[in-house]
Amino acid sequence: MIKKKILIATGGTGGHIFPAYSLAKYLTGKDYNIELTSDKRGLKFFTERNKFRLIEIPSSPLLNKNIFKLFYSILINFYATIKSLVFLVSNRPAIVFGMGGYSSFPVCIAAYFLKIKFVIYENNLIIGKANKYLLPFAKKIFVSYKDLEGISNKYKDKLITVGNIVREEILKTNIPLNEKDESNSLKILVLGGSQAAKIFAEILPPIFEQIKKSKISIKIYQQCQKNQSNELAGFYQKVNIDYEIFNFKDNIIDYYLKTNLVITRSGASVLGELLNVKIPFISIPLPSSADNHQYKNAEFYLKKGYGYLLEEKDIKNKLYDLIISIFEDKSSIKNVLSNQKQYSDKNIFRNLKDQIEKIIDEKN
């Protein structure tokens, strides 16, 4: 039996890479031949490179604020499209799965020119620019939530709600909920990601010191940049706060199991993971995120009662009070956990496999 070949186009930040890796891992286990494309930025996240064939395709966002940078971006994307065309001609897949973001654009548009079916995935609450441009040519757009903004009515029939693509081990993790709402201590996990580790390491520690002075038992697990590790560790030692510092971890689940509150940016992937492992979180959107999509994500989760929202400009003035109120009002945590418990993405991979099969088998 000849295995069907599926090409997954991804790249950029972990928010695009981790869902792509999870999908690739699942489909490989279902007897598909999986290949992935990524730009140089995304390749560093693939620690198990021997499991899949990885092809580097360069990419660049269209930086239109500077004419020279815009021209450079156009050249890079033109070259990336040509390289994608050459690769797809000699390695024609049954379907291309675009994970969103500018890194997937050249591969998907090359697939369209070669009449290769492609689908796209959007896990934010507002459609990204690359996906918006690709949508007219895509067979379908898979979305995490039906509340997605920015899709024209004429393309609504292409929309399929599938949920969050998160790691399979996340979906299999079982954390006893009573440990999260009845704890008499704060065990806070700070997730910086690729765009927040620096600022979180600078402004959060003094707030944790305030909490310690309030006679609340507190332990901090904090992600930071490597060059901040020593300074951050020194601060926590000085103020006598129990802590654990880490930089990048493949198996973040180990930390999920240890904590009862998370402070994080509002990337769709990390919020989807926290929702599925049932951990209360304070979401702090990245102010500079494209189309303010991180705020849209955080606002959606707040309205659903899945977590808390705090804007970056309010961290110094409001974060301490918010954490204290969460700690003292156990009913607040119970409500969040109760709402989270109603949600699950446990069928995401099976649903995606069925949908992909259906599209591959379509005559046109």
Secondary structure, DSSP 8 states (H G I E B T S, - for coil): ----EEEEE--SSHHHHHHHHHHHHHHHTTT-EEEEEE-HHHHTT-S-GGGSEEEE-------TTSHHHHHHHHHHHHHHHHHHHHHHHHS--SEEEE-SSGGGHHHHHHHHHTT--EEEEE-SSB--HHHHHHTTT-S-EEES-TT-BS--GGGGGGEEE------HHHHH----THHHHS-SSEEEEEE-HHHHHHHHHHHSHHHHHHHHHTT--EEEEEE--GGGHHHHHHHHHHTT-EEEEES--S-THHHHTT-SEEEE---HHHHHHHHHHT--EEE---TTSGGGHHHHHHHHHHHTTSSEE--GGGHHHHHHHHHHHHHH-HHHHHHHHHHHHT---TTHHHHHHHHHHHHHHS--
